[in-house]
Amino acid sequence: MFAPNQETVRRFFCHAWAQHLAGAPLAPMEALAVDWITQHPEYHDDLADAEQAVAAQFSVEEGRTNPFLHLSMHLSITEQVSIDQPRGIREAVERLAARRASLHEAHHAVMEALGETIWESQRLGRPLDALAYLERVQRLARPV
């Protein structure tokens, strides 16, 4: 199982962005990352210097979103949709994207559901409840 640490994740995103800017070939996962990075110009400066990125702290008190966590969640949701895991997530995200007229905005809503599910899992000391996560996303995707 692939279980990168914080430094590896940050270097991955910085490297993918640098490769993109240089016009160099990208591995498939780097190409997915770059797709999301381009939709977040507010993170481009954070990705410009890998050493600064590795050392950076993104605390809630500073009011800054951690760009690496945010981009990682985009990749995670992209992967979940691509393999339809948990089963039904693809349809729910597609419906949500159609409802919001934006895959990007749908991902941001799904991130909230995923974050809530992770928080609940940690708080209760239980494994992640994939069914609860899917139900949260399906609720978001329902017509109003």
SULMO-V701386 format. One record per backbone hydrogen bond with DSSP energy under -0.5 kcal/mol. NH is the residue of the N-H (numbers start at 1). CO is the residue of the C=O. Records with the same first field share a line. If there is no record, write none. Layout:
NH = CO ; CO
//
This chain:
3 = 1
9 = 5
10 = 6
11 = 7
12 = 8
13 = 9
14 = 10
15 = 11
16 = 12
17 = 13
18 = 14
19 = 15
20 = 16
21 = 17
22 = 18
23 = 19 ; 20
24 = 19
31 = 27
32 = 28
33 = 29
34 = 30
35 = 31
36 = 32
37 = 33
38 = 34
39 = 35 ; 36
40 = 37
43 = 40
44 = 41
47 = 43 ; 44
48 = 44 ; 45
53 = 49
54 = 50
55 = 51
56 = 52
59 = 57
62 = 59
63 = 59 ; 60
64 = 59
67 = 65
70 = 66
71 = 67
72 = 68
73 = 69
74 = 70
75 = 71
76 = 72
77 = 73
78 = 74
79 = 75
80 = 76
81 = 77
82 = 78
83 = 79
84 = 80 ; 81
85 = 80
89 = 86
92 = 88
93 = 89
94 = 90
95 = 91
96 = 92
97 = 93
98 = 94
99 = 95
100 = 96
101 = 97
102 = 97
106 = 102
107 = 103
108 = 104
109 = 105
110 = 106
111 = 107
112 = 108
113 = 109
114 = 110
115 = 111
116 = 112
117 = 113
118 = 114
119 = 115
120 = 116
121 = 117
122 = 118
123 = 119
124 = 120
125 = 121
126 = 121
130 = 128
133 = 129
134 = 130
135 = 131
136 = 132
137 = 133
138 = 134
139 = 135
140 = 136
141 = 137
142 = 138 ; 139
//
